[in-house]
Amino acid sequence: MSERRVSATSAEAAGACAAHILRILAGRDRARLVVSGGTTPGLMFDAMACTPFDWSRVHLFFADERMVPPDHPDSNYRLARERFIEPAGFPAANVHRIRGELDPHEAARLYESELDGPFDVVQLGMGGDAHTASLFPGDTRIHSRSNRTAAVYVPARSQWRVSLLPAALLDAAHTVFLATGAEKRDALREVREGAYDPLVRPAQRIDREGVNVVWFTDRAIAPDAAGSR
């Protein structure tokens, strides 16, 4: 079963998640790191950016991306660039972004061509509907083990995205979830303790089938937890 580490606040959870990732990466001569999008990883990016580290050995990838230009406010790449890549002095040549300004199917094809091996660490988030990356409830690709990327249309958001698929996510040596906020409390409980149904709770497949899975959460999402478990 996956491990859960609970911190008092979202900032502390993000800091603990960042420290965990850096400990894993420090033991590798060359590493591949995947980071998530949305608003949750911002504090984690801040923590990683202010920690001295040799980023020249790390290649950075993204779990998903909205189909917007890289300078758009909704761009996952933009958040990472502003709060991690530039502050940390991360080598631009080691950043593998999803080209959200392109046709989504072409962007997915190009991104897959850059995935040259399994990832060392995949850092994911989870929505209040238990989606992860851009794999939302009802998307049958959560059962796939063939392609590693896909263009994904999200009807509830009226939006195209490109997402990594289970074939890539489940090959990671370490999987790290960062999930905070009371609005995700029910989703977290169902993913970790509910009956297995990843078509309804997509994050459940990665939680149950991933390797070395650790959740970093705050007390708001896990109010009854007194600490790590």
C-alpha positions in Angstrom: 0.0 0.0 0.0 1.1 3.5 -0.7 2.6 5.6 2.1 1.1 8.9 3.4 3.1 11.7 5.0 1.0 14.4 6.7 2.2 17.9 7.4 0.3 20.6 9.3 0.1 23.1 6.3 0.2 23.0 2.6 3.5 24.8 2.6 5.0 22.2 4.9 3.6 19.4 2.7 5.1 21.0 -0.4 8.5 21.4 1.4 8.5 17.8 2.5 7.6 16.6 -1.0 10.4 18.7 -2.5 13.0 17.4 0.0 11.9 13.8 -0.8 12.3 14.3 -4.5 15.7 15.9 -4.1 17.0 13.0 -1.9 16.0 10.6 -4.7 17.6 12.7 -7.4 20.8 13.2 -5.5 21.7 9.5 -5.8 21.6 9.5 -9.6 24.2 10.6 -12.1 21.5 11.4 -14.6 17.8 11.6 -13.7 14.4 12.2 -15.3 11.9 14.1 -13.2 8.2 14.7 -14.1 6.3 17.5 -12.4 2.6 18.2 -12.4 0.6 21.2 -13.3 -2.2 23.2 -11.8 -1.7 25.5 -8.8 -0.7 22.9 -6.1 3.0 22.4 -7.1 3.8 26.1 -6.9 5.0 25.9 -3.3 7.0 22.8 -4.1 8.7 24.6 -7.0 9.6 27.4 -4.6 11.2 25.0 -2.1 13.2 23.2 -4.8 14.4 26.5 -6.4 15.9 27.7 -3.2 17.7 24.5 -2.4 21.3 24.2 -3.7 21.4 21.4 -6.2 23.2 20.4 -9.4 20.4 20.5 -11.8 22.6 19.8 -14.8 22.2 16.1 -14.2 18.4 16.3 -14.3 16.0 16.4 -17.2 12.6 17.9 -16.5 9.3 16.7 -18.0 5.7 17.5 -17.5 2.8 15.2 -16.5 0.4 17.2 -18.7 -0.2 20.6 -20.4 -3.1 22.7 -21.5 -3.1 23.7 -25.1 -2.1 27.3 -24.6 1.1 29.2 -25.5 4.0 28.9 -23.0 3.5 32.4 -21.8 -0.3 32.0 -21.1 -1.4 32.2 -17.5 -2.9 28.7 -17.7 0.3 27.1 -18.9 1.8 24.5 -16.6 5.2 25.2 -18.2 4.9 28.9 -17.3 4.3 28.2 -13.6 7.3 25.9 -13.6 9.5 28.4 -15.4 8.6 31.3 -13.2 8.8 29.5 -9.8 11.4 26.8 -10.5 13.3 26.7 -13.8 14.5 30.3 -13.8 15.0 30.8 -10.1 16.9 27.5 -9.8 19.0 28.2 -12.9 17.8 25.0 -14.4 19.5 24.3 -17.7 17.1 25.2 -20.6 18.4 22.3 -22.7 17.2 19.9 -20.0 13.6 21.1 -20.1 11.2 19.0 -22.2 8.0 21.0 -22.3 4.8 20.0 -24.0 4.2 22.4 -26.9 0.8 23.7 -26.0 0.8 26.2 -28.8 0.5 23.4 -31.4 -2.3 21.1 -32.5 -2.8 18.7 -29.6 -2.2 15.5 -31.5 1.0 16.9 -33.0 2.1 18.1 -29.6 1.5 14.6 -28.1 3.5 13.0 -30.9 6.4 15.3 -30.5 6.4 14.9 -26.7 6.4 11.1 -27.0 9.4 11.3 -29.2 11.3 13.0 -26.3 10.6 10.3 -23.8 13.8 8.4 -24.0 13.5 6.1 -21.0 11.6 5.4 -17.7 11.4 8.3 -15.3 13.2 8.3 -11.9 10.5 10.4 -10.2 7.0 11.2 -11.2 5.3 14.0 -9.1 1.6 14.1 -9.6 -1.3 16.0 -8.1 -4.9 15.0 -7.7 -8.2 16.9 -8.3 -11.3 16.9 -6.2 -12.8 14.4 -8.7 -9.7 12.1 -8.3 -8.2 12.9 -11.7 -4.5 13.0 -12.1 -2.3 14.4 -14.9 -5.1 15.0 -17.5 -6.8 11.6 -16.9 -10.3 12.4 -15.8 -13.1 10.2 -14.6 -14.6 8.2 -17.5 -11.5 8.3 -19.7 -10.8 4.7 -20.7 -7.2 5.5 -21.4 -6.6 5.0 -17.6 -6.6 1.3 -18.5 -4.1 1.6 -21.3 -0.5 0.3 -21.2 0.3 1.1 -24.9 1.0 4.7 -25.8 2.8 6.9 -23.4 1.2 10.2 -24.3 -2.2 11.3 -25.8 -4.1 14.4 -26.8 -7.0 14.5 -24.4 -10.2 16.5 -24.7 -11.8 17.4 -21.3 -15.5 18.1 -21.9 -16.1 19.5 -18.4 -13.4 22.2 -19.2 -14.1 22.5 -22.9 -10.4 22.2 -23.3 -7.7 20.1 -25.1 -4.7 18.9 -23.2 -1.7 16.6 -23.7 -1.1 14.1 -20.9 1.2 11.3 -20.0 -0.6 7.9 -19.9 -0.2 5.0 -17.5 2.4 3.3 -19.8 4.8 6.2 -18.8 3.5 7.0 -15.3 3.7 3.4 -14.0 7.2 2.8 -15.3 8.6 5.4 -12.8 11.0 4.2 -10.1 9.3 6.6 -7.6 5.9 8.2 -7.6 5.1 11.2 -5.5 1.6 12.7 -5.0 1.2 16.2 -3.6 -2.4 16.8 -2.6 -3.7 19.5 -0.2 -6.9 21.2 0.7 -10.2 20.1 2.4 -12.0 20.0 -1.0 -9.9 16.9 -1.9 -10.6 15.0 1.3 -13.2 12.6 0.0 -11.2 11.9 -3.2 -8.1 11.0 -1.2 -10.0 8.7 1.0 -11.7 6.9 -1.9 -8.5 6.6 -3.9 -6.5 5.1 -1.0 -9.2 3.1 0.8 -12.2 2.7 -1.6 -13.0 -0.2 -4.0 -10.7 -0.3 -7.0 -12.3 1.5 -9.9 -9.8 3.7 -11.7 -12.4 4.6 -14.4 -14.2 6.5 -11.6 -11.1 7.5 -9.6 -8.2 7.7 -12.1 -5.5 8.5 -9.5 -6.3 5.1 -8.0 -4.5 3.2 -10.7 -1.3 5.1 -10.2 -1.7 4.8 -6.4 -2.3 1.0 -6.4 0.0 0.0 -9.3 2.8 2.5 -9.1 6.2 1.8 -7.5 7.4 3.5 -4.3 4.2 5.6 -4.0 4.3 8.3 -1.3 1.5 10.9 -0.7 2.4 14.3 0.8 -0.7 15.9 2.3 -1.7 18.6 4.7 -3.9 18.3 7.8 -6.8 19.9 5.9 -7.1 17.0 3.5 -6.3 14.4 6.3 -7.8 16.0 9.5 -7.7 12.7 11.5 -4.1 11.9 10.7 -1.6 12.7 13.5 1.5 12.3 11.3 3.1 10.0 8.8 1.7 6.6 8.0 
